[in-house]
């Protein structure tokens, strides 16, 4: 069964209703062993492409992961990118903003972490928190030191969407490809995973009371995600809604999409100029003696 990335992509301007997007689809693997083989094949292909990507040194790739708690972002990043050379890849996890972050515009702390050309950057949560968490908890706006006249909840979210769209368009024009994943988890599966974290002592560290507090805002988050996905999925920076109730299936889907993005880039290894070739031949003669 072939993975079709278009089945998970939010079309530009689409009105999103998450209830119509599945949290689970028919597995693309037949067994645990089959899943391992598929993922290993994809990571090998990705590793080869990343080597070319690094050598070509003209593009950057930014992968953004957003989700409700326990949706499997950390695991997806760990497994999907396991074959990537660490020298060409960096992961940033964005938690509660610091006082320094609050003293700048809402894009500042993430913009500082954008990947260089030839490198892959991964944002585990991102600037999208500012139109998700902050929208669900608008009281957080008061801590952002904004002028009072700018805190208008009827306008501020659309204004932030425009700022994000402008940033992503600017990045595209300068060679950075942005791919965004929303791991779509069901409320029942989140409940099951929370219970597993409580019952398994090795996973206790993953659970906190704040997880339950945020779960109480489930409907508000779903609405915030719906508006956000519809407003900010574009041809040059698309959102993919990945069914996340099956972790293995989600990883295969994400891996396939990332590999597909890399394969579409027009890349080649640098060709040495005449002077470089001459220098290499001189060095070769010395080594051959």
Secondary structure, 3 states (H helix, E strand, C coil): CCCCHHHCECCCCCCCCHHHCCCCCCCCCCCHHHHHHHHHHHHHHHHHHHHHHHHHCCCEEEEEEEECCCCCHHHHHHHHCCCCCHHHEEEEECCCCCHHHHCCCCCHHHHCCCCCCCCEEEEECCHHHHHCHHHHCHHHHHHHCCCHHHCCCCCHHHHHHHHHHHHHHHHHHCCEEEEEEEEECCHHHHHHHHHHHHHCHHHHHHCCHHHHHHHCCHHHHHHHHHHHHHHHCCCCCCEEEEECCCHHHHHHHHHHHHHHHHHHCCCCCCCCCHHHHHHHHHHHHHHHC
